[in-house]
Amino acid sequence: MISIAEFVFGYKPMEIEDVERANSNALRAAAIGVGSLGRHHSRNYAELAKEGRVEFIGVCDSNPQTAAQIAAEHSCAVFTDWHGLLGQTDVVSIATPTETHCEIACAFLDAGTHVLVEKPMALTLDECDQMIKAAKRSGANLMVGQLERFNPAMAALRPHVVSPLYFEIHRVSPFPNRSLDVDVVLDVMIHDLDAVQWMVGSNVEVSAIHAVGIPVISDKVDAANARIEFANGAVANITASRIGTEKIRKTRFFQKNAYVVLDYATKFASLTSLNPEAAHPLLGISINRLAINDIEPLKAEITAFLNSIESRTEPPVTGAEGRQAVSLAIDVLAKIHEHRNRLGV
């Protein structure tokens, strides 16, 4: 019987053992969930395979046509059931619907496979904890894909961040055809919740949350605003929407002696500061536009993940940090629902 891959793409599916290994010492990598985001994981693994960094052995997707198409593009094995990859690979990226993250990640972690799981890490804190415990049991690395940490603008800016005081953040997108299994807070705002916590300090507690949000097109919250107050006095005002007419990814914040602008979309970062010794305030203003190393964020993220495995160190975004972002997102959603109940909407 002819397979879907052969019928649709003229591609005869490979078995794992048929995938040519140019470097038997390289980590074997696979991508699970190769839809709108996962296909880019696949592309990056394929590119890294050409560089000799990994052996890209296979892709998996519950949609047979999607799986076959991506496998054909990269000449690797194709799966529609992730169980078939257990024990066959050293590294997996998981970009499936959030509700499946825990089951799949725990299975691979228990098998000793290193896991890069897309944000949000999971739907619940219990699921996050299960994943963290599975990683500890086997010693495999668990990394959460908080992509904005690897944006070239953030990479250039991060060394200059010193005790930020107040954030004003806007993240707006047109309505997507994906990630509708979660609210905009877990889907979109979580990028900025993670980034703010990272810059303020992961050990700094949140002291108060005020939030509002509404469903507009879907049955989940599509637009939201949250004010996050930290125990050290820092404050972040974050607006997230997936029903906009344009794409906005801007963060502005103040820290002592500096005003910072970060634009993830255009990969721009600058610091405006004042020289207190200037003869006149206007003469002392300087704007430092930071130099950017324009590497694709996802490639930087995957490379950092591989580096952590090879050096046997913690990944750049640990399971604990992924859990912290989910925890903050859940708290924001709780405040949103409290407000909606008061409004009766």
N, C-alpha and C positions, 0 to 999 in steps of 0.2 A: 504493500500500500504506500502511495506517495505521501510524504509529510506535508504539513502546511508550509514549512519553510521552502521546500522544493517547488510546491505548486505556486506560491505567491512570489517568491524571490529567486527561484532557480538555484537555491542554496541547499546543499545536502548537509544536514546537521552533523557536526563533529561529535565524537565522544571525547571525554577528558583525555584519555590516553593517546588520542590522535593529534592533540594540540602540540605543535612543535615547540620544544623547549631549547631555546638558544643558550640559556644559562641556567643550569640545574641548581645553582646556588641562590638564584634570585627568588624572592618571595612570590608565591602563586597568589594571584588576585582574582576576585570575581565581584560582579555587581548584581545586587538583588533589588529588583524594582528599577526598570529602565524606561520610565515614562518621561515627563517633562524635565525633571532634574536628574534622575538616575542615568539617563542617556549621556549626560555630560560627565558623570563619574566614569562611565564606560569609555568615552572618548579619551579622557585623561589617562586612564589606565593603559589604553592602547598606545597612546603617545609615549608614556613612560616605559612601556614594553619595548618600543622601538629604540629607546635610549639604553635598554639593557637593565633598567631599574627593577622591573617586575616581569613576571610571566603572566600575561592576561589570559586566563584559561576559560572563562565562561560568563554568560549573563543569564539572569533568570527573571521572568515576568509572568504573571498569571494570564496575561493576554498573549496567546501564542503568536499572533502576527507581529506584535511589538517585539517580543523576545527574538523571533526569527529575523526580523529586520535588523536589529542592533547586532545580533550575532554575525549576520552576513556582512555587515559593514566592517567588522573587526576580525573576521575569520577566527571565531572562537566557538566553543561549545555552547549549546542552547538548552535551557531548562525552563519548564513551566511550574515546577515544584522545587522549592528551595531545599527540601530534604536531600535531593540528589547531590547537592554540593557539600554536604557534611562530610568532613574527613578528606575532602579533595583539594582544599585551598587553605592558604595560610592567612589570608586577609580578605575581608569582605566589606563592601560598602552597602548599607541598607537604606534605600530610599523608597520604601513602601508606605502605604497609609499608616499614620501614627498609631492606630489601634493595634497594628501587627508588630510594632517594633520590639516589644518586650519578648514575645514568644520566639521570634526569629533570632534576636540578639542573644538571648540566654542559651538557646540551642547551640549556636556557634561558639560562644564563649566557653560553655561547658566542654566543647570539643577541643578547646585550646586555640581556637581561631581568633585572631585580632579583629576587632569590629569598629568600624566608623559608621555611626548611625546618624542620620539626618535629624535636624531639629524639627519639632520639639522632640526631646529624648523619648518621651512617653506621654500617655494621657494622665497618669496618676503618679503620685509620689511612691506608692507601693510598687508600681511597675519599675520606676527608676531604681528603687532599692533592690529589687530582684536582679536587675541588670548589673548593678554595682557589685552585689554579692557573687554573682556568677563570674565576673572578671577576677575578683579576689580569689575565688576557689581555684581557678585554673592558672592564674598569673598572666592571662592574655590582656592586651591593652584594649581599653574601651575609650573611644573618643567620640565626642558629640560635635556634629557639624554646624558650629556657629560661624557661618561663612564670613560675616562682616569683620570678624577679627583679622581676617587675612586679606581684606581689601587693601590695595596699595596705599590708599590715603590714610587708613588707620595704622598700617604698618609704619608709615613715616611719622605719624603723629604720636603714637603711643609713648616713645621715649621722652616726649616733651610734656606729658600729662603729669601735673603735680597738684594734688588736692583740689580737684574741681569743686566749685561752689554751687553753680546753678546751670542746669541744662534746659534748652528749649529744642525739642526734637519733632520733626515731621516726617512721616513715612506714609506715602500715599501711592496707590496703584490702581489701575483699571480693574474691573471685576475679573477674577481669574476663572479658568476652567479646571482648576485643580485645587487641592487642599481644602475642599469644602467640608471635610469631615471634622474640622476644628474651627473655633471662633477666630476672629482677626487677631485676638491677643496672642493665642498660641501659634497662629500661622505667621503673622507679620510683626506685631509689636515685640515678640520675644527676642528678635534681633537686638532691639534697643534696650530692652530690660537687661539682657546679658551684657551688652557693651557698657552700659552705665554702671552696673554692679562691678564689672571688671575694672573700670577706671576709678571708681570711688574706692574700691577695695573689697574683695570677696569676704573679708572678715568683718566688715562694717555692717551692722544690723540695720534693717529697715524699721523705722519707728512709727510711720503712719502711711496709709494709702487712701487716696480719694480718687474715685473713678466713675465715669459715666460711659455708656455705650448703648447702641441700638442695632437691631437687625433692620436691614433696608431691603435687600434683594433676596437673601437666603433666610433660613429659619434660625440662623446663628448670628451673633454680634458681628456686624460688618464694618462698623466705625466706632472708635473708642478714644477716650482721652483719660490719662492717668497722671496723677501727681504723686510722686514717690518721695517721701522724706526719710532721710537717713539719720542715724543716731549722732553722727558727727556734724550735723547741720546742713549737709548737702541736700539739694532739692532737684528733682528732675520732672519736667512737664513733658509728657510724651503723647503725641497724637498719631494714631494709626488708622488708616482707612483702605479698604480694598474696593471702593466704589468711586474712585476719583476719575477725572478726565485726563490726568497727566501723571507722570511718574516722578515722585519727589523722594529723595533719600538724604535729607539734610539734618545735621546736628550742629547746634551752636552752644557753646558754654563759656562760662567765665571761670577763671582761676586767678589766684593772686597775681596781679600785674600783667594779665593777658586775657584777651578775648580770642576764642578759638572758633574757626569755621571748618566743618568737615562735610564734604559732599561725596557720599558713596557712589552716586550715579556717575558723576563726572571725574571721580578720583582726584579730588582737590582737597587740600588741607592748608590752612594758614593760621599764623598767630599774629595778632596785633598787640603791640606792647608800647609802653611809654617809658622813655628815659627820664628818670626823676631829676637828673642833673642838667637837663636841657634849659636854655635861657628862657624859652617860652614853651608851654605845653604843646602847641601845634607843631613846634620844631622837633619835639621829642618823640612824635609818633612814628613807629616803624612797623611795616607789614612784612612778615617773613613767610613767603610762599614756599612750602616744603617741597623738596625734590622727591619725585615719585619713581619707584622701580615698578614699572607697569607690567607685572606678572598677573596672569589670570588667578583670581582669588581661589577658585576651586583647585587648581593645580598646586598652588601654594599650600592649601589645606591638606591635600592628599600627600604631598611631599613631606610636610611636617609630621603627619601621621606615620609614614614609612620611616622617617628619621627616628622617631621615638621607639619604634619597634626594633630597629637595628641597633640603636644605642642602649636599649633596655632601660629607658627612662619613661617618666610619665608623659602622656600625650599633652599637647598644648591646651586642649579643652577636655578636662577630666570628666568622668561620670558625675563626680560631686558637683562640679560647676554646671553641668547640664541639668542636674537635679535642682540646683539653686535657681536657675532660670525658670524651670517649670513651676517650682514652688511660688516664685514671685508672680508668674502669670496666673496661676490658680487663685492667688490672693486678690489680684486685680479683678479677675472675673467675678469673684465673690462680692466685691464692692459694687461692681456693675449690676449684678443681679439684685443686690439690696436696693440700689437706686431705682431700678426698673420696677421693683415691687412697690416702692413708694409712689411712683408715677402711675402705676397700674397699666404698664405697657409690656 
